Amino acid sequence: MNQTEPAGHGPIFRRQALGIAAGLAVLTALAYLRVLFCDFVYYDDPEYVFSNPFVQQGLTFESLRYAWTTFDLGNWIPLTWMSLQLDATLFGIRPAAFHATNLVLHVINVVLLFGFLCRVTPRPMLWCAAVVAALFAVHPLHVESVAWVAERKDVLSMFFLLCTLWAYQAYARKPGFLSFLLVALWLTCGLLSKPMLVTLPLLLLLIDVWPLQRWSSSLPSAVSADTLPAASLRKPAACWWLLVEKIPLLGLALASGLMTLQAQRSASAIVELQTLSLPGRLAHAIHAYFWYLWKTVFPFGLNIHYLHSSHTPAATVIVLEGIALGAFLVWVLSSRRSRPWGFMGGCWFFIALLPVIGLVQVGLQAFADRYSYVPHLGLLILMVWQAQAVLTAWRAPRPVAGILSISAIAACTVLTVLQIGYWKNSKTLFARAVQCDPQNWFAMGKLGNTYYREQDFDSAGRYWSEAILLNPQDSLAVLNLGLLRLQQQRLNDAQMLFEQALRLKPHSLQALYNLGVIFRLQREPEAARVKFQAVLKIEPGNLSALSQLAELDAESGRFEQALQTDLTILKLNPGIPQVHAHAARMLLRLNRPEEALRQMAGAIEMFPREPGLYQDLSSLLEDLQRDPEALQAAEQALLLQPANPALQKRVDSLRQRLEKQK
């Protein structure tokens, strides 16, 4: 036997472990099989994948530069972006492919977790390791991390976290510069995938206590090779050295944390103290810790978004939850020598959740299923190892442990399969959120968006109206409902909604622009001009507002001013055929026919397959009384768009006119 391998970790153990690992992989794949038939969802998936041009183009020099420099969506996660770009390169933008990658990573994570626990714990704990890995595989709280394509960062960062743990146990067994460098490398990759791993250097200190047992003060008075993992066969390290060796890792975590804060501030994602006070944050942190513990044991009513407003309990509830958490924490801290798995697992849970517990509030959510992915490693170890200790102390028959384990795994599997069903598409996902919380205005608004995309405008309007009723500050729902009313030509309703949106967000470009459109439709050109100019004050290069101003100038006879605005637009973006045509018409109004024709000819040279340009050229030539050429241009337009009845009518009219002239 190898001198660094404890008794009981021989060939039979390895064969058993390989068999269990294969079973865990099959269990995970079968539990999540339905995810391969899920669509993208319209919540972060567009920005992360199918509407992101840098992901759509796959791995290119430009997309790699984007991955390493962007703060989009309030994160700096270059390896996650590269992972998504690699999927696009290999498979195109197909939801099944992206879901499959998430699932494969989750399966690998399950096997790595099981392998790590087998590696660092003695043989009698083999089945405990298997149960921990199985529960991690199929716990319903983890569905969000696997089924949501935008949460690739969860499964990818967990992969690197587990690689870090594997490298760290090898370093603990045989310390050296290269083995420590490998730990730092894997940690860096994890931080570049998701910054939630900033607590990992502290979590490694917990691993030192148990199961590696590197703290000299944490060893029992008598040990044997059968009761210690391989990594602890070396002489235990001094406590001060275990702290010192983590300093470089803490430096990496600090750098990642600073980058993340900068990214989140650039995206205005951090909720300031004026909005959510420090006492409020502390109360919420207590409630959130309790929520994650409760949902670990009773994972019912899970959904995509839990609003603060729907999960703000009374002060009495917070006090009771605080007492329960305090008792649990006391038990955890008192377990270091007698129940080291309890100390490690409990502290892991509390520390790993710190970045997302709400002390630094990012976004609207009170908690999120996906935030349990890393903290559950420690919590599940605590639960399973403690259950084993209790059953051993009670001298329960061996089948009892098996029955309890299988029952828990089976129950979690059933709930996971059901939970995946809600991720089928955006409608099922947000309908589930509304079912769990009828006051969830955020999910109401998302459901409105979904029905609008399906052109069910009545349902879209109903859900947006309900979202506004629940939360009058929901500026996005107000804006969306205003756009719908504008589309339905209900101009007065649309105007009131856009004015409400402006009160909520005074610099809303969409609200200002659409108010300008409404004033144009109501034949109030000067009021419309004021709104479009207000848009340009906020965004000087706004092409839509410039186009509207050009048309307003044309309608009021200011042809020179309209022409100059058109030329400004074309300087900013020469690829808009309609603006070329409008500029040509302005030139004609200014009695500059040759310049007008040259403008149209240049536009047609740029866009030879654009039927609208030939139609505009035909109109221009007809105004110049050059009917034969006008007919040729109209026929070319009809050739490009043969099913257009208006074009056919125009061609017939020009032909009849030319026949009469003969």
C-alpha positions, -999 to +999 in steps of 0.1 A: +000+000+000+012+035-008+024+052+024+002+083+017-029+061+013-048+053+045-060+018+052-093+009+035-086+029+003-074-001-017-086-016-050-119-028-037-127+006-023-118+022-056-140-002-076-169+005-053-163+043-056-162+041-094-194+022-095-211+047-072-197+076-093-212+061-124-245+056-107-245+092-095-238+104-131-267+084-144-290+096-116-282+132-123-286+129-161-320+112-158-333+136-132-324+166-155-332+150-188-363+173-193-340+203-193-328+194-228-364+202-241-365+236-224-364+268-244-344+300-236-362+322-212-367+360-216-349+369-184-311+374-188-309+347-215-313+373-243-285+395-228-263+365-221-269+345-253-294+349-281-295+387-284-258+392-275-238+397-308-206+388-291-219+354-281-237+349-313-205+352-333-188+325-312-151+326-303-135+354-323-109+380-314-136+406-310-157+384-288-128+374-266-119+411-262-155+416-251-154+387-227-124+402-209-134+438-209-171+440-205-190+448-173-223+439-189-251+428-165-230+440-136-204+412-136-169+406-147-170+370-157-147+364-187-146+326-185-184+324-184-186+345-215-160+324-232-179+292-223-211+306-238-192+317-269-177+282-273-211+267-273-222+291-300-191+282-320-197+245-317-235+242-318-250+276-329-276+294-309-297+264-300-312+261-265-308+224-262-270+227-267-266+253-240-288+234-216-268+202-224-235+220-215-250+231-182-262+196-175-228+181-183-211+205-160-235+197-132-229+159-137-192+165-136-196+186-104-215+158-087-188+132-096-160+155-085-177+162-052-182+125-045-146+118-055-132+146-033-152+133-003-140+098-010-104+110-013-103+129+020-125+107+043-119+071+054-137+041+039-166+039+064-177+073+051-180+061+015-218+059+016-220+093+034-201+108+005-224+091-020-255+105-002-241+140-001-233+139-038-267+124-046-286+151-026-264+178-042-272+163-076-310+163-073-319+189-047-347+211-062-329+243-051-302+235-077-326+234-107-323+271-113-285+268-116-287+240-142-319+248-161-312+285-166-287+291-194-278+325-180-266+307-148-238+290-167-216+309-142-230+288-113-221+253-127-189+265-143-176+282-111-186+252-091-165+230-114-135+253-107-143+253-070-142+215-069-110+215-089-095+239-063-105+215-035-089+186-054-057+206-059-058+218-023-060+183-009-030+173-031-011+204-018-020+194+018-007+159+012+026+172-003+031+209+001+051+227-026+052+258-047+039+241-079+010+224-061+001+257-044+003+274-077-022+249-091-046+258-062-043+295-070-048+288-107-081+269-102-093+296-077-086+323-103-106+304-129-135+301-104-134+338-097-133+346-134-165+325-138-184+339-109-172+362-081-193+345-055-162+323-048-145+353-030-150+334+002-132+303-010-099+311+008-118+311+041-136+279+031-102+262+026-094+270+063-125+251+072-113+222+050-081+223+070-101+217+102-121+188+087-117+166+068-080+173+061-073+179+099-043+201+092-049+222+123-026+209+150-052+218+177-081+200+160-066+164+161-080+139+186-056+126+213-051+093+194-054+088+157-047+059+134-044+055+096-079+040+094-095+071+108-077+099+089-078+109+053-047+107+031-039+144+034-036+143+072-009+116+073+017+144+073+025+162+105-002+188+112+007+224+102+010+252+127-021+274+128-002+306+119+012+289+088-023+278+076-034+315+078-002+328+061-005+304+032-040+318+024-028+354+020-021+351-018-055+334-023-072+362-002-054+387-025-070+371-056-104+371-039-100+408-029-091+417-065-121+399-078-144+415-052-132+450-062-137+443-099-172+430-091-181+461-071-170+483-100-190+462-125-221+463-104-218+501-098-214+506-135-246+487-141-264+506-112-272+472-097-263+480-061-291+492-039-279+522-018-284+526+020-310+553+014-332+527-003-326+499+021-312+508+055-285+489+074-309+476+101-332+465+073-304+447+056-294+429+089-330+419+095-332+406+060-299+387+063-313+368+093-345+360+074-325+349+043-302+326+063-333+310+078-350+308+045-322+289+029-321+265+058-358+260+057-359+255+019-331+230+021-353+208+042-387+218+027-380+228-009-416+237-019-429+268-036-397+275-054-397+300-083-376+323-103-379+355-084-387+363-047-395+399-041-384+418-010-419+433-007-434+398-006-409+384+019-406+410+046-418+393+078-429+410+110-403+419+136-415+390+159-408+365+131-373+380+126-366+377+163-377+341+164-357+333+133-327+350+149-330+329+180-332+297+160-302+307+139-282+317+170-289+283+185-278+266+153-246+287+152-238+279+188-241+242+180-219+246+150-192+265+168-192+241+197-187+212+173-151+217+163-136+189+183-166+166+190-183+169+156-158+186+132-181+179+102-207+200+119-183+228+125-170+227+089-204+223+072-222+249+093-194+275+090-192+267+052-229+275+049-227+308+068-195+320+051-204+309+015-237+328+016-222+361+029-217+376-006-254+372-015-271+374+018-282+410+012-258+430+033-246+444+000-280+443-019-277+437-056-309+437-077-345+432-065-345+397-053-348+388-016-332+354-021-326+331-051-325+293-055-292+296-073-274+312-043-277+278-025-254+260-050-221+266-032-234+269+004-251+235+001-217+217-002-211+223+035-247+221+047-253+187+030-221+173+045-233+185+079-267+170+076-255+136+062-226+131+086-246+142+116-274+118+106-249+090+104-235+100+138-270+100+154-279+066+139-247+052+151-252+065+186-287+051+186-274+018+173-300+018+146-301-012+122-281-007+090-312-007+067-326+024+085-298+046+071-304+032+037-341+037+038-338+073+050-312+081+024-331+066-005-363+083+006-347+117+008-330+112-026-362+099-042-382+128-028-357+154-041-356+137-075-394+139-079-394+176-068-365+184-092-383+168-122-414+188-114-394+220-109-377+215-143-411+215-159-416+251-149-385+260-169-401+248-202-404+284-214-409+320-202-447+316-198-445+285-176-417+300-156-433+333-147-468+318-144-453+296-117-438+327-099-473+344-100-489+311-087-464+310-058-468+348-051-499+365-065-484+399-054-453+394-076-455+424-098-421+416-114-433+382-127-466+399-138-446+423-159-426+394-174-458+375-182-470+406-200-439+406-221-444+370-229-480+374-241-470+404-261-444+384-280-471+359-287-493+388-300-519+381-273-522+419-267-553+416-244-535+393-220-503+414-222-522+446-213-540+428-185-508+416-168-490+449-173-520+467-157-519+442-128-482+448-124-487+486-122-516+481-098-493+461-075-464+484-079-471+519-093-433+524-094-428+497-120-416+521-147-410+492-172-446+479-170-459+515-174-437+520-205-447+487-220-484+493-215-479+528-230-463+513-261-492+488-264-518+516-261-499+536-288-499+506-310-537+503-305-541+540-314-554+548-279-534+580-279-548+596-247-542+564-226-507+561-241-499+598-234-509+594-197-488+563-194-457+579-209-461+609-187-463+586-157-432+568-169-414+602-171-424+610-136-409+577-125-378+581-147-374+618-158-347+608-184-365+579-200-356+582-237-384+559-247-411+578-229-399+612-243-396+598-278-430+582-278-446+613-264-432+631-294-447+605-317-481+610-300-479+648-304-471+643-341-501+620-345-522+646-327-510+673-351-491+692-325-457+696-343-441+721-318-449+699-288-435+670-307-404+689-315-398+698-278-399+661-269-375+650-297-351+678-288-353+666-252-342+631-264-313+647-282-302+666-251-298+632-233-285+613-263-272+637-290-268+609-316-303+594-313-311+585-349-348+580-343-353+615-328-332+631-356-353+613-382-385+626-366-371+661-365-362+659-402-398+649-410-412+676-389-391+702-407-401+688-440-438+690-431-434+726-420-416+735-452-381+739-437-365+717-464-330+730-459-330+722-422-346+688-429-318+681-455-291+690-430-306+667-404-308+639-429-271+644-438-262+644-401-280+611-397-262+596-427-229+608-413-236+589-381-250+558-399-249+557-438-268+524-438-304+537-436-321+536-470-351+556-459-330+585-449-312+586-483-347+587-499-358+614-476-327+635-483-333+631-521-369+643-517-356+674-497-332+681-525-360+680-550-381+704-529-350+727-529-350+726-567-318+706-569-331+677-590-297+665-602-284+662-567-315+644-557-311+618-584-274+614-575-285+609-539-309+582-549-284+565-573-258+564-545-284+548-522-294+522-548-257+514-554-254+507-516-286+488-514-294+472-548-319+448-534-340+474-515-374+477-533-384+508-513-355+528-529-367+520-564-402+530-555-389+563-541-368+568-572-399+562-593-418+588-574-389+612-577-387+607-615-425+611-618-423+644-601-396+654-626-421+643-654-397+616-666-423+589-668-404+563-688-376+562-663-402+563-635-418+532-650-385+514-652-378+521-615-413+509-605-409+477-625-375+470-608-392+475-574-420+451-585-394+426-596-379+427-561-413+426-544-438+409-568-465+403-543-469+441-535-504+452-549-495+489-545-465+485-566-484+466-593-511+493-593-483+520-597-467+501-626-501+497-644-509+534-639-476+545-654-480+521-683-514+535-691-502+570-689-474+563-713-498+546-737-520+577-737-490+599-744-483+578-775 
